[in-house]
Amino acid sequence: MTTLAEAVGQTLAGSGVRHAFGVVGGGNILATAALTASGVHYTAARHEGGAMAMADAYFRSTGDVAVCTTTHGPGITNAVTALADAAKNRSGVVLLCGDAPTSGPRPHDIDQSALLAAVGVRVVRLTDTATAREETAEAVRTARGGRCPVALLLPGDLTGRPVPGPVRAAAPPANEPPAVDDRDLEAALAALAGARRPLILAGLGAWHAGAGKILRQLGDRLGALFATTVMAGGIFRESPWSLGICGGFATPSAAALMGEADVVVAFGASLDAFTLHGGRIVDPGATVVQVDLVEGKRAPRADLLVHGDAHAVAVRLLDAIEVRGLPVSGWRSTGAAAVAEARAGWGSIAHDDASTADRIDPRTLTKALAALLPEERTVVLDGGHFIAWPAMYWWVPDPAGFVFTGAAFQSIGLGLAGAVGAAVGRPDRLTVAAAGDGGALMGLPELDTLARSGKPALVVVYDDAAYGFEEHMYLPQGADPATTTFADTDFATVARGLGARALTVRRLDDLGAVREWREAGCPGTLVLDCKVVSGVVAPFLADLLRA
């Protein structure tokens, strides 16, 4: 006899799920046992929110669906923040959790379906043992094909009941891109026909569509320059005409060139305030064409919307441009020197070192660390003011090498957990996690999980003894300083207690230990408690403050 819990675990494994992250309780422990018995690798998290952030980061770094498993009630509520971030980021994960019995809620139960729906998660509640296998397989297909979280709820009174039939593997999803409207295409072609300085902007949707190569071909045919959103960094890394990240993390020279564009074609990018840096990046007179899979999802700044898959639309545009013989822009020849300056990046721009006797300038720190990192790396960010420094100074090999936790939901505290998911998903790359001290303290339990994983990982804590963003943004507006600052934390000692190697960084000489760790093969987790000066404001935030 196969129970419901066993059938669910077997079906998930048969559907191609290879890894699960979780915290077990009465509502999910038997289903988790079925997962591991079926060959799914399991990482035990210390908090359900951490488990969900791990599954989310695993998807972002690999493109594969992972499972987060929790018990009912508090297991679900603990996971909600990370779950909302995964939903807004469009991450393909399956949440496997317990639920109230089919006979009705117990005194401690809540309406989990309503809670999950409120944060944008699709819910599948298994109430019929005869269809449980098919519904489980369909949940995986939906998460994989729709790039979205799907919650699989197991009523407490059904987990031990028998389930008929054989285990069925999930069929691969049929992901036919929507047909491109010829009228939308004509409008985009008309804009490109008159372009003198075209810019191709790629977002994460372009990466998911596998459009990197065709976009480079399209840009080369047009004589365009390239840029990416922060989430899609690395798509155009090999092109000599790439300006890097569009937005507040762009170098001044790159931002100036982006501002010269008269036609911007954005593929798979939401064109939000961060990408457009509050509207300061793109010239008000430029024509902006947005290519997006979501029908009717036109950004306020977009002048034209082409509904379709980034790859399919780029192919259609390139074919039409060839047929019509559209001219090649001369922007590359006239702006070659400026492009070369922009490509040199922040590392080539000098700054006045604000380091003191006991604290290091975050720019000096991050620039020095850039020279110590291997090319094959996954950069994982938590949220906070510090995000600017890694985004500015550390390039990534491709979008899978950049996992920005909390960005979609504007949260902090998920970065250390995200490092676990990335390290497990891409052991071929060194995981480099960056967190502020506030976020690190919030997500501290998962530093234990990262150390236990045994995967190579470097954790850089930007420790200014404050919530930096709030301090810089709101103290001038009258906020109480006592609410934004806190006592200095000895992260190095805490990290050693959790099984990691660790050191305190106050000056550049302290980074010699990082070089020694790399030369030794990056054994386990190394934590850097970097005591950074608090008065250095990142350019993106300085612009916001001026605005």
N, C-alpha and C positions, 0 to 999 in steps of 0.2 A: 504493500500500500504506500502510495506517495501522498504526503500531506500538502496542504496549500503552501505552507512555508517552504517545503522542499521543492515543490513545482515552480514557485517563483524564483528561487535561487538558481535552479537548473536552467530555467528559461532565460534568465538574464545572462548566464554564462554562455548558453547556446546562441545568444543574440550578439555575441562578440564583445561583451563587457569583460575587461581584463583586470580592472582594479576597482576596489571599493575603499572608502574612508568612512569611519564612523565611531559612534559611541553606543554600546549595546545596553539594552534594558529589556524589560518584559515584553514590550511590543515588537521587538525586532530581532531578538537574540537567536531565535530558531531559524529565521530567514537568513540571517548572517552566517550561521553555521552551514546552511545549505549552499550559500555562495562559496565559502572557502572549500567545502567538500567537492564543489564542482570545478575547482581550479582557479577561482578568482582570487587574486592577491589582495590581502586586507591590511590596511594601515589603521591602527587604533589611535584616534585623536584624543585630546584631553577635554575638548569642548565641542558641542554639536555645531556651533558657528564656525569653528576651525575646520571641522570635517567637511562642511559645505564649501568653504573657501578652498580647501584642498582639491575637491572634485572639480570646482570651477577652474582653478589654475591648471589642473591636469588637462582639461579640455582645451584651454587657451594655448597651452604649450605643445599639445600633441594633435589636436583636432579630433580626438577619440572621446566617446562617451564614457564617463565614469559614474559610479554609484556613490551617493552619500546615504548612509543608513543611520537612522535614529529611532528611539522609542517614541511613543505618543506623548501628547501634552507638553511638558517642559522641554522635551527633546526637540519638538517642532519650534516652540517659541524661541529657544536658544539659537536656532539656525536661521531665523527670519531675516536678519540683517544681511548675512552673506547670500541668502537665497534671493533677496530683492536685488542685490548687486548682480547676481548671475542672470536673473531674468532681464534686467535692463541691459546687460552686456550681450544678451542672446547666446548664452552658453548652453551647450547640449549636455545636460546632466540628468540623472534619474535620482530622485529622492525616494528611498524605500523606508517606510516608517509604519509604526503601529497606528491604530485608530480605535475609536469607540466600537463596541460590539454592534452587530446588526440589530439586536433586540432593543437598543436604545442607549443613550449616554449614561455613564456612571457619574457619581457626584464630582469626580475630579476631571472629567472630560470637557473639552471645548469643541466648538465647531471648526475643526481643522480645515475642512474644505473651503469654508468662507474666508478663513484667515489666509490660506494659500492663494486663493483667487484674488484677494485684495492686493497681493504683491505681484500679480501677473503670472502665476504659475498654473499650468494645466494640471487638472486633478483626475486621476483614475482610481476609483474606490472599488476594490474587488469584493463584490457581494455575491457572486455566483461562481461556485467552484468549477462548474462545467465550462466556463469561458475564461477562467483565470489565466491559463497559459497564453491564449490568444491576446488577451488584454495586456498582459505583461510584455509580450513581444511587440505589440503595437506601441506601447509606451516608449520602448527603446527606438523604434522606427521614428516616432514623432520627435523625440529628443535629438536624434541624429540628423534627420532630414530637415526638421524645422529649426534647428539650432536654438533650442529653448529648454528650460527645465520642465520636467514632468514629474509630478508626485504620484507615487504608487502607494495607496493606503491599504493596510491590512487590518480589517476588523478583528478585534481581540478574540472573538468567539469562533473564528473560522480558521485560524492558523494551523490547528491540528486536524482539521477535517480532511477526508480523502478527496483526491482530485483524479478524475478519470482521464484516460488517454495518454498517448506518448508525449514526450517533450518535443516541441517544434521550434526550430530555429527561426529567427526573424529574417524575413526576406529583405534584400537591400532596398532602400527607399528609391522610388522613382522621382527624381528631382528634375523635372522638365522645366527649364526657365520659361517665364512668360513671353509671349510674342511681343516684339517691339512694335509700337505704333509708328507707322510710316510718317505721320504728321509730326510727331515729336522729333523723329530723326531728321526730318527736313528742316525744322527750326534750328536744331543743333548744327546741322551742316551749313545753314545760312550764316550762323554766327561765326563758325570757323572759317568760312570763305572770306570774311572781311577781317580776320584776325591778323594783327601785325606782331603781337607778343602773346602767343597762347601759352597757357600753363595747364599741365595735367596734374590734378590733385587726386591721390589715391587714399582711400580709407580702408578700414578693416574689411568692409564688404568686398572690396576688390581682391583682397588676399583670400578670403573665403571662396571667391569665385575662381581662383586660380588665374587671375587676369594680369599678373605682373609682366609676363613676357609680351603679351599683345599690347599692353599699354605702353611699354617701351618702344615697340614697333610703331604704334600710332604717334607717339610723341616725336620719334625720329623723323617720321614722314612729314609731320607738320613743322618741324624745327622748333618744337616746344621745349620749355624747361619743365622739370618735374619737382613735385613736393609731395609729402605725405602728412597725414594726421599723426599725432603722437603714437596712437595705437598701431599704426601701420608702418612704423619706421623700419627701414631696411629693404622695402620692396624695390627701390631704385638705387640701392647702394652701389651697384656696379656701374651705373651710368655716370659719365663725367659731367652730365648736365643736371644732376640732382642737387637741389638746394637744401635738402633735409626736411626737417619738421616745419610745418606751417602752424603759426600761432605764437604764443608768448615765449616759447622756448627757441624760436628761430634766432640766429645771429642777426645783428643789425643789417649787415650787408645782404643776407638772404631775405630778410623781411622787406628791404628796400626793393629788391628785384621782384618779389611777389607783388608788391604794390604797383609795379609798372605793367603788370599783365592787363591786357584789354579784354581777353576772353579766358575764363577759367572753367575747365570741365572737370567736375568732381565726381569720381567713381566710387560708390559705396561709402560715402562720407556724409555724416549727418549735418555738417556745416553749422555746428553749434557755436556758442560764444567762445569756447575755448579754442577751437580750431581757427576761428576768425579773429581771435584776440579782441573780443568786444567790438568787432567791426573795423578794427584798425589795420588789418592786413591787406584786404582787397580794396582796390580803388573804387570809390562810389560809382564811377562811370563805367566800370568793367561789366561785361555780360557774364553772368554765372549760370552755367548749365549743370544741373544736378542729375546724376544717373543713380537710381535707387530701385531696389527690388520691391519696396513697400509702395503700393499704388496710392497716389494722392499725398505722399509724404514729402511735401515741398517745403524746404526751409525758407524762413522769412527773407533771407538774402538771395535766394535763387530766383533768377529771371525765367528760366526754362526748366521743365522737368521731363526727363526721359525715363519712363517706367520700364525696367528690365534688368537682367543680370549684367554685371559689369563686363564680363568676358564677351557675352553675346553682343552687347551694344558696341563695344570697342571693335569687334570684328566687322559689324555692319558699317560703322563709321569709316574704318580703314578702307574697306572695299569701295564705298561710295566716293571717298576722297580720291582714290586711284582712278576710278572710272571718269570722274569729273575733272581730273587734272588740277586740283586745287594747288595754289602756289605754296612753296616752302618759305616759312618765315625767315627773315634775316636776323632774328633776335640773338641767335647763338653767336653769330660772327661779331656783332656789335657789342655784345655783353660778355664776351669770353673772359676778360680779365676780372670782371665783377663776379662771375660765376666761380672762377678759381678761388677768389677771396672768400666767397661764401662757403665753398666746400672745405676750406681749411678748418672751419668749425670754431667752437668756443675755445678749444685748446690752444689756438694760435693767438688769442686775444689776451693781452696783458691786463692784470688788475692790480690795484694797490692792496698788498697783503695786509689784512687786518688782524693777523694772528697776534696773540699776546703771549706772555710767559707761560701761561697754563691752559690756553685754549687756542684752537687752530681755526683759521679761516676755512669755511666749507668749500670755497672754490679751490683753494690751494690743496686741500685734502682730496677732493674728487678728481682734480686734474692729475694728481700724483697716483691715485689708485688706478686711473685709466691705463697707465703704462704697466701696471702689474696684473691686469686681467687678461685671460686668454681670449682669443678671437671667438672660439666656440663657447658661448655663454648664454644663460637665460637671466635677464635682469627682472627682478620682481620688486615692485614698489608698493609700499603702503601709502596712505594719504597724508597730506600735510604740506607745510611750507617747503620742506626740504626737497620735495619731488623735483624741483627745478634742477638741482645740481646733477643728479644722475641723468636726467633727461637731456641736459645740455652737454655733458662731458662724456657720457658713455654711449657709444653707438651699439646697435644690436645687429646680429647677422640677418635677421628677418623678423616679421611680426610675431612669429612663434617664440622668438627670443625675448619678448617684452610682455610681461604680465603685470598690468597696473590694477591692483586690487582696489576696490572701493571707489574707483573713479566714476562709475556709472551711477552710483547711489550716494556719492559724496560722504563716504564713511571712512573711518580709520580703524586700525586694529586687526586687519585681515592679512597683512603682509607676511608675517612669520608663518601662518598657516599656508598661504599661497606658495611660499618657498618649498614647503613639503610636497605639495602637488606637482610643482614644476620639477623638483629634484627626482621624484619617483617617475614622472612621465618622461623626462629627458635626461637620463643618467649619462648620456654621451656629452652633455654640456655642463659646465660648472654653473651652478645656481648662485647668483649674487643678489642677495636680498638687501634692500635699503629701507629703513624705517626711521621715523622720528621717535624721540623718547616717549612721547605720549602714546603713540600707536603701539610701540614695542611693549609698554607696560600693559596696555589693554589686551594684547594678544600673546602675552608672555607664556601661557601654558603650552603653546605649540612650539616654543623653542625646545622644550623637552622632546616633543614628537620629532622635530627635525634632527636633534642629536641622536635619538634612538634609531632613526632611519639608516644611519651610517653612510648616507650619501654625501659626496663632497659639496660643501656649501660655505659661502662667505657671507656673513651678516654684518652690515654696516649700520650702526645706530648713530644717527645725527642727534647728539645729545646736547641740547641748549637749555635744559631744565625749564622748559616752557612749552605751551602750545603756540608754536611760532606764528602760524598764520593768524590766529586770533589776536596775538599780541601786536603784530604789526598792523593788522587791519583795524582793530577796534579800540585799542588804547587811545589813539588820537580822537576817537569819537566819545570817549568818556567811560570806557569799560574799567572795572576794578582790576588792577594788576594782580591782586591776590587770587583772582579766579583763573589767571592764565599762566602763572608760574608755580613751580613746586620745587621741593628740595632735590638736590643732585642725587642721582641714582647710580650705584656701583654695578652697572650691568655686567662687567667682567667677572666679578665675584659670583653673581647670580648665575651667569652662564656656566661657569666651572661647576657650580653645584648641580647643574642639570646635565652635566656630562660633556659639555663642549669645551674646546680650547678657547681662550679669550685673552685679550689684552686691552689696556686703556691707551688711547691715542691722544696725545696733546701737542705733538710736533711731528714733523716729517720723519725724523729719525726713527720714530716708533714703528713706522711701516716696514722696516726691515724684516720683521717677523712674518709679514705676509709673503715676502719673497721666499723666505725659508720654508714656509708652509707649502707654497707652490712647488718648490724644488723637491720637496719630500713626497709629491704626488697628491697634494690636497687631501690629506686624511681627515675624514669626518667634517665636523662643523667648526669653523673659526669665527668668533664674534669679536668685532671691533667696537669698543665703547668710545666713540669719537667725541671728545669734549670740544664742541664748536662754539665760536663766538656767536652771540645772539644778535648783534647789530647789523649783520650783512643781510640786506633784503634782496631777494631774487628779482631779476628784471621784470618777469611777468607780473609780480605783485606790486612792484614799484609803479608800473604803468597803471594798474588798477587803482592804486592810491592816488596817483595824479588825476585820474579820471573822476 
